[in-house]
Amino acid sequence: MFQRFTLLCLPLLMLATVVPTFASDDDDSFITCGSAIKLSHYESKSQTKTEYFLSSEEKQLGGGSGQQIVTAVSNPTTINALWYVRGPNDDSRGDDAACTEGVAEPIPCGSVIRFTHLSTLKNLHSHEVRSPLSRQQEVSGFGAGDMNGDNGDDWTVVCKGKYWKREEMVQFQHVDSGKYLGASSTVKFTHQNCGHNCPILNHLEVFGRTQKDSYVSWVVEMGVHLSH
């Protein structure tokens, strides 16, 4: 379910509260630059019948880098699961860079993008620090809350066909490390591994994973879609 906005609505995007609606029959299916999307994790939905969404909030990891947490949550209405899609941090990506023509541009498979968290304006980030539960690679929210960051914020869109489409499986490969953005229904924050007052109880850990498998597949089903 998507709500569709034209370019005239772009200044309001950062303030928008998503009320999902069914896309019209003539609405194209491409994910476009400047859209705000929710990413649903494929494996956890297939195994538990519960949908988990990539999320972040203004809380810091207790270990590792100490940067802002990124997890997967089962609340489909939370604004913490909205991510703004834009071009990469590294402006030397050349032909691989998405969003060089501005907003509402369809994003090609194989191109490099950034995800900026709509609530905190920090970027989806990874680096060679171990994740707290599975000891894979940590994924975090990085930056000063001004949408700026570094090259560790850049991800390659891995999908089939010419363009990234909603409701189709997609993977995101971290450019610097080669790891894939992943989660698992079996790697969850509990009282046992997070403490009695765990602020992210029942969230799934999000990590960078070496293998390209079902744990690293995501689907876009909701969001604010920009079009011309």
Short mmCIF file of the C-alpha atoms (twelve columns), coordinates in Angstrom:
data_MODEL
# 
_entry.id   MODEL 
# 
loop_
_atom_site.group_PDB 
_atom_site.id 
_atom_site.type_symbol 
_atom_site.label_atom_id 
_atom_site.label_alt_id 
_atom_site.label_comp_id 
_atom_site.label_asym_id 
_atom_site.label_seq_id 
_atom_site.Cartn_x 
_atom_site.Cartn_y 
_atom_site.Cartn_z 
_atom_site.pdbx_PDB_model_num 
ATOM 1   C CA . MET A 1   0.000  0.000   0.000   1 
ATOM 2   C CA . PHE A 2   1.361  3.377   -1.046  1 
ATOM 3   C CA . GLN A 3   0.321  6.989   -0.838  1 
ATOM 4   C CA . ARG A 4   1.257  8.878   -3.972  1 
ATOM 5   C CA . PHE A 5   2.638  12.444  -3.975  1 
ATOM 6   C CA . THR A 6   3.668  14.714  -6.825  1 
ATOM 7   C CA . LEU A 7   6.819  16.835  -6.876  1 
ATOM 8   C CA . LEU A 8   4.821  19.783  -5.536  1 
ATOM 9   C CA . CYS A 9   4.511  17.888  -2.262  1 
ATOM 10  C CA . LEU A 10  8.251  17.382  -1.751  1 
ATOM 11  C CA . PRO A 11  8.685  20.174  0.840   1 
ATOM 12  C CA . LEU A 12  6.030  18.460  2.967   1 
ATOM 13  C CA . LEU A 13  7.581  15.000  2.777   1 
ATOM 14  C CA . MET A 14  9.731  15.389  5.874   1 
ATOM 15  C CA . LEU A 15  6.622  16.295  7.886   1 
ATOM 16  C CA . ALA A 16  4.299  13.708  6.388   1 
ATOM 17  C CA . THR A 17  2.505  11.055  8.422   1 
ATOM 18  C CA . VAL A 18  1.851  8.056   6.231   1 
ATOM 19  C CA . VAL A 19  -1.728 6.881   5.840   1 
ATOM 20  C CA . PRO A 20  -1.313 4.006   3.363   1 
ATOM 21  C CA . THR A 21  -3.786 3.669   0.509   1 
ATOM 22  C CA . PHE A 22  -4.062 1.274   -2.381  1 
ATOM 23  C CA . ALA A 23  -2.144 2.389   -5.431  1 
ATOM 24  C CA . SER A 24  -4.312 3.252   -8.403  1 
ATOM 25  C CA . ASP A 25  -4.327 1.013   -11.449 1 
ATOM 26  C CA . ASP A 26  -2.315 3.520   -13.491 1 
ATOM 27  C CA . ASP A 27  0.299  4.087   -10.752 1 
ATOM 28  C CA . ASP A 28  3.697  2.758   -11.806 1 
ATOM 29  C CA . SER A 29  5.486  0.289   -9.565  1 
ATOM 30  C CA . PHE A 30  8.951  1.846   -9.445  1 
ATOM 31  C CA . ILE A 31  10.663 2.978   -6.263  1 
ATOM 32  C CA . THR A 32  11.734 6.548   -6.941  1 
ATOM 33  C CA . CYS A 33  14.330 8.949   -5.553  1 
ATOM 34  C CA . GLY A 34  12.956 11.107  -2.748  1 
ATOM 35  C CA . SER A 35  10.294 8.591   -1.739  1 
ATOM 36  C CA . ALA A 36  9.892  7.536   1.905   1 
ATOM 37  C CA . ILE A 37  9.469  3.787   2.213   1 
ATOM 38  C CA . LYS A 38  9.019  0.961   4.719   1 
ATOM 39  C CA . LEU A 39  11.113 -2.170  4.156   1 
ATOM 40  C CA . SER A 40  9.512  -5.479  5.172   1 
ATOM 41  C CA . HIS A 41  11.821 -8.399  6.014   1 
ATOM 42  C CA . TYR A 42  11.051 -11.479 3.918   1 
ATOM 43  C CA . GLU A 43  12.370 -14.389 6.039   1 
ATOM 44  C CA . SER A 44  10.750 -13.339 9.320   1 
ATOM 45  C CA . LYS A 45  7.361  -12.887 7.651   1 
ATOM 46  C CA . SER A 46  7.586  -16.276 5.924   1 
ATOM 47  C CA . GLN A 47  8.604  -18.061 9.128   1 
ATOM 48  C CA . THR A 48  6.432  -16.337 11.746  1 
ATOM 49  C CA . LYS A 49  3.578  -14.825 9.674   1 
ATOM 50  C CA . THR A 50  4.453  -11.533 11.381  1 
ATOM 51  C CA . GLU A 51  5.795  -8.670  9.318   1 
ATOM 52  C CA . TYR A 52  8.923  -6.911  10.602  1 
ATOM 53  C CA . PHE A 53  10.065 -3.546  9.274   1 
ATOM 54  C CA . LEU A 54  13.505 -1.930  9.207   1 
ATOM 55  C CA . SER A 55  13.447 0.688   11.959  1 
ATOM 56  C CA . SER A 56  15.566 3.093   13.965  1 
ATOM 57  C CA . GLU A 57  15.092 5.463   16.905  1 
ATOM 58  C CA . GLU A 58  17.098 7.828   19.084  1 
ATOM 59  C CA . LYS A 59  18.640 5.154   21.261  1 
ATOM 60  C CA . GLN A 60  22.254 4.054   21.232  1 
ATOM 61  C CA . LEU A 61  23.705 0.570   20.983  1 
ATOM 62  C CA . GLY A 62  24.902 -0.590  24.399  1 
ATOM 63  C CA . GLY A 63  28.043 -2.100  22.908  1 
ATOM 64  C CA . GLY A 64  29.950 -2.029  19.657  1 
ATOM 65  C CA . SER A 65  30.172 1.427   18.100  1 
ATOM 66  C CA . GLY A 66  27.611 3.041   20.406  1 
ATOM 67  C CA . GLN A 67  25.848 4.541   17.378  1 
ATOM 68  C CA . GLN A 68  22.062 4.815   16.949  1 
ATOM 69  C CA . ILE A 69  20.229 1.483   16.956  1 
ATOM 70  C CA . VAL A 70  18.762 -0.086  13.829  1 
ATOM 71  C CA . THR A 71  16.431 -3.062  14.353  1 
ATOM 72  C CA . ALA A 72  13.378 -4.659  12.738  1 
ATOM 73  C CA . VAL A 73  10.015 -4.092  14.451  1 
ATOM 74  C CA . SER A 74  6.564  -5.616  14.032  1 
ATOM 75  C CA . ASN A 75  4.631  -2.326  14.295  1 
ATOM 76  C CA . PRO A 76  3.594  -1.385  10.735  1 
ATOM 77  C CA . THR A 77  2.272  2.064   11.721  1 
ATOM 78  C CA . THR A 78  5.381  3.426   13.428  1 
ATOM 79  C CA . ILE A 79  7.021  6.431   11.790  1 
ATOM 80  C CA . ASN A 80  10.350 4.974   12.994  1 
ATOM 81  C CA . ALA A 81  10.180 2.579   10.033  1 
ATOM 82  C CA . LEU A 82  10.162 5.292   7.357   1 
ATOM 83  C CA . TRP A 83  13.337 5.724   5.295   1 
ATOM 84  C CA . TYR A 84  14.010 8.467   2.753   1 
ATOM 85  C CA . VAL A 85  15.690 7.141   -0.427  1 
ATOM 86  C CA . ARG A 86  18.386 9.330   -2.009  1 
ATOM 87  C CA . GLY A 87  21.669 9.282   -3.863  1 
ATOM 88  C CA . PRO A 88  24.960 8.027   -2.383  1 
ATOM 89  C CA . ASN A 89  27.317 9.912   -0.090  1 
ATOM 90  C CA . ASP A 90  30.266 9.301   -2.413  1 
ATOM 91  C CA . ASP A 91  29.789 11.605  -5.388  1 
ATOM 92  C CA . SER A 92  32.509 9.779   -7.329  1 
ATOM 93  C CA . ARG A 93  30.292 6.702   -7.911  1 
ATOM 94  C CA . GLY A 94  29.810 7.838   -11.514 1 
ATOM 95  C CA . ASP A 95  27.295 5.818   -13.517 1 
ATOM 96  C CA . ASP A 96  26.584 3.627   -10.468 1 
ATOM 97  C CA . ALA A 97  25.109 6.535   -8.501  1 
ATOM 98  C CA . ALA A 98  21.314 6.724   -8.298  1 
ATOM 99  C CA . CYS A 99  19.289 9.932   -8.125  1 
ATOM 100 C CA . THR A 100 21.634 12.060  -10.243 1 
ATOM 101 C CA . GLU A 101 18.643 13.596  -12.031 1 
ATOM 102 C CA . GLY A 102 16.825 14.592  -8.840  1 
ATOM 103 C CA . VAL A 103 13.658 13.380  -7.138  1 
ATOM 104 C CA . ALA A 104 10.983 11.088  -8.621  1 
ATOM 105 C CA . GLU A 105 13.611 9.312   -10.747 1 
ATOM 106 C CA . PRO A 106 13.184 5.486   -10.875 1 
ATOM 107 C CA . ILE A 107 16.081 3.691   -9.177  1 
ATOM 108 C CA . PRO A 108 17.939 1.204   -11.421 1 
ATOM 109 C CA . CYS A 109 18.940 -2.243  -10.191 1 
ATOM 110 C CA . GLY A 110 22.674 -2.193  -9.473  1 
ATOM 111 C CA . SER A 111 22.771 1.493   -8.565  1 
ATOM 112 C CA . VAL A 112 24.070 2.957   -5.290  1 
ATOM 113 C CA . ILE A 113 21.786 4.760   -2.851  1 
ATOM 114 C CA . ARG A 114 21.509 5.977   0.743   1 
ATOM 115 C CA . PHE A 115 18.683 5.503   3.240   1 
ATOM 116 C CA . THR A 116 18.099 8.425   5.590   1 
ATOM 117 C CA . HIS A 117 15.907 7.788   8.627   1 
ATOM 118 C CA . LEU A 118 13.002 10.197  8.394   1 
ATOM 119 C CA . SER A 119 12.603 10.851  12.133  1 
ATOM 120 C CA . THR A 120 16.243 11.302  13.150  1 
ATOM 121 C CA . LEU A 121 17.856 12.227  9.798   1 
ATOM 122 C CA . LYS A 122 20.666 9.725   10.389  1 
ATOM 123 C CA . ASN A 123 21.794 7.396   7.616   1 
ATOM 124 C CA . LEU A 124 21.624 3.609   7.452   1 
ATOM 125 C CA . HIS A 125 25.247 2.632   8.015   1 
ATOM 126 C CA . SER A 126 27.511 -0.367  8.442   1 
ATOM 127 C CA . HIS A 127 31.161 -0.927  9.308   1 
ATOM 128 C CA . GLU A 128 33.493 -3.670  10.496  1 
ATOM 129 C CA . VAL A 129 32.174 -3.870  14.062  1 
ATOM 130 C CA . ARG A 130 30.431 -7.032  15.304  1 
ATOM 131 C CA . SER A 131 26.669 -6.963  15.836  1 
ATOM 132 C CA . PRO A 132 25.621 -7.545  19.487  1 
ATOM 133 C CA . LEU A 133 23.681 -10.825 19.181  1 
ATOM 134 C CA . SER A 134 24.707 -12.814 16.105  1 
ATOM 135 C CA . ARG A 135 28.254 -11.386 15.970  1 
ATOM 136 C CA . GLN A 136 27.899 -10.600 12.291  1 
ATOM 137 C CA . GLN A 137 28.471 -7.020  11.077  1 
ATOM 138 C CA . GLU A 138 26.844 -4.138  12.924  1 
ATOM 139 C CA . VAL A 139 24.251 -1.942  11.201  1 
ATOM 140 C CA . SER A 140 23.549 1.434   12.769  1 
ATOM 141 C CA . GLY A 141 22.209 4.936   12.253  1 
ATOM 142 C CA . PHE A 142 25.115 7.290   11.583  1 
ATOM 143 C CA . GLY A 143 25.584 11.045  11.398  1 
ATOM 144 C CA . ALA A 144 24.820 14.198  13.347  1 
ATOM 145 C CA . GLY A 145 21.128 14.263  12.451  1 
ATOM 146 C CA . ASP A 146 21.668 16.598  9.485   1 
ATOM 147 C CA . MET A 147 21.434 13.894  6.748   1 
ATOM 148 C CA . ASN A 148 25.215 13.951  6.277   1 
ATOM 149 C CA . GLY A 149 27.472 10.959  6.888   1 
ATOM 150 C CA . ASP A 150 30.264 9.095   5.117   1 
ATOM 151 C CA . ASN A 151 30.833 6.401   2.492   1 
ATOM 152 C CA . GLY A 152 29.782 3.714   4.989   1 
ATOM 153 C CA . ASP A 153 26.216 4.885   4.286   1 
ATOM 154 C CA . ASP A 154 26.217 3.707   0.662   1 
ATOM 155 C CA . TRP A 155 24.307 0.564   -0.439  1 
ATOM 156 C CA . THR A 156 23.928 -1.136  -3.826  1 
ATOM 157 C CA . VAL A 157 20.377 -2.091  -4.852  1 
ATOM 158 C CA . VAL A 158 20.395 -5.770  -5.893  1 
ATOM 159 C CA . CYS A 159 17.242 -6.628  -7.813  1 
ATOM 160 C CA . LYS A 160 16.006 -8.262  -11.011 1 
ATOM 161 C CA . GLY A 161 15.122 -6.365  -14.138 1 
ATOM 162 C CA . LYS A 162 15.947 -2.771  -14.992 1 
ATOM 163 C CA . TYR A 163 14.442 -0.911  -12.023 1 
ATOM 164 C CA . TRP A 164 13.713 -1.518  -8.342  1 
ATOM 165 C CA . LYS A 165 9.991  -2.171  -7.922  1 
ATOM 166 C CA . ARG A 166 7.771  -2.300  -4.885  1 
ATOM 167 C CA . GLU A 167 6.305  -5.647  -3.816  1 
ATOM 168 C CA . GLU A 168 9.297  -7.442  -5.351  1 
ATOM 169 C CA . MET A 169 12.177 -8.946  -3.357  1 
ATOM 170 C CA . VAL A 170 15.334 -6.855  -3.199  1 
ATOM 171 C CA . GLN A 171 18.694 -7.010  -1.413  1 
ATOM 172 C CA . PHE A 172 21.033 -4.222  -0.341  1 
ATOM 173 C CA . GLN A 173 24.786 -4.788  -0.457  1 
ATOM 174 C CA . HIS A 174 26.979 -2.509  1.615   1 
ATOM 175 C CA . VAL A 175 29.462 -0.939  -0.792  1 
ATOM 176 C CA . ASP A 176 32.434 -0.657  1.591   1 
ATOM 177 C CA . SER A 177 32.266 -4.147  3.131   1 
ATOM 178 C CA . GLY A 178 30.315 -6.231  0.603   1 
ATOM 179 C CA . LYS A 179 27.938 -7.438  3.350   1 
ATOM 180 C CA . TYR A 180 24.166 -7.667  2.763   1 
ATOM 181 C CA . LEU A 181 21.564 -5.953  4.947   1 
ATOM 182 C CA . GLY A 182 19.875 -8.757  6.887   1 
ATOM 183 C CA . ALA A 183 17.837 -9.928  9.866   1 
ATOM 184 C CA . SER A 184 16.530 -13.238 11.210  1 
ATOM 185 C CA . SER A 185 13.343 -14.322 12.964  1 
ATOM 186 C CA . THR A 186 15.545 -16.309 15.376  1 
ATOM 187 C CA . VAL A 187 17.828 -13.407 16.377  1 
ATOM 188 C CA . LYS A 188 15.640 -11.327 18.659  1 
ATOM 189 C CA . PHE A 189 16.274 -9.060  21.663  1 
ATOM 190 C CA . THR A 190 14.875 -10.716 24.801  1 
ATOM 191 C CA . HIS A 191 15.063 -10.256 28.578  1 
ATOM 192 C CA . GLN A 192 17.798 -12.896 28.598  1 
ATOM 193 C CA . ASN A 193 20.138 -11.176 26.126  1 
ATOM 194 C CA . CYS A 194 19.111 -7.534  26.590  1 
ATOM 195 C CA . GLY A 195 18.120 -7.182  30.256  1 
ATOM 196 C CA . HIS A 196 14.924 -6.770  32.259  1 
ATOM 197 C CA . ASN A 197 14.324 -3.171  31.104  1 
ATOM 198 C CA . CYS A 198 15.356 -3.776  27.493  1 
ATOM 199 C CA . PRO A 199 14.274 -0.754  25.382  1 
ATOM 200 C CA . ILE A 200 14.173 -2.852  22.207  1 
ATOM 201 C CA . LEU A 201 12.449 -5.947  23.589  1 
ATOM 202 C CA . ASN A 202 11.192 -8.306  20.832  1 
ATOM 203 C CA . HIS A 203 12.938 -6.328  18.090  1 
ATOM 204 C CA . LEU A 204 14.967 -8.347  15.585  1 
ATOM 205 C CA . GLU A 205 18.656 -7.630  15.297  1 
ATOM 206 C CA . VAL A 206 19.630 -6.117  11.928  1 
ATOM 207 C CA . PHE A 207 23.094 -7.063  10.689  1 
ATOM 208 C CA . GLY A 208 25.422 -7.170  7.716   1 
ATOM 209 C CA . ARG A 209 25.613 -10.742 6.370   1 
ATOM 210 C CA . THR A 210 28.152 -12.387 4.079   1 
ATOM 211 C CA . GLN A 211 25.725 -14.755 2.330   1 
ATOM 212 C CA . LYS A 212 23.072 -13.655 -0.122  1 
ATOM 213 C CA . ASP A 213 20.115 -15.730 1.106   1 
ATOM 214 C CA . SER A 214 16.558 -15.412 2.421   1 
ATOM 215 C CA . TYR A 215 17.794 -13.548 5.519   1 
ATOM 216 C CA . VAL A 216 18.870 -10.591 3.383   1 
ATOM 217 C CA . SER A 217 15.733 -10.176 1.267   1 
ATOM 218 C CA . TRP A 218 13.362 -7.238  1.747   1 
ATOM 219 C CA . VAL A 219 10.140 -6.002  0.135   1 
ATOM 220 C CA . VAL A 220 8.686  -2.494  -0.104  1 
ATOM 221 C CA . GLU A 221 4.952  -2.571  0.553   1 
ATOM 222 C CA . MET A 222 4.242  0.813   2.159   1 
ATOM 223 C CA . GLY A 223 5.433  4.381   1.862   1 
ATOM 224 C CA . VAL A 224 5.095  7.824   0.361   1 
ATOM 225 C CA . HIS A 225 5.800  7.546   -3.358  1 
ATOM 226 C CA . LEU A 226 7.040  10.555  -5.355  1 
ATOM 227 C CA . SER A 227 6.106  10.798  -9.025  1 
ATOM 228 C CA . HIS A 228 6.216  13.438  -11.729 1 
# 
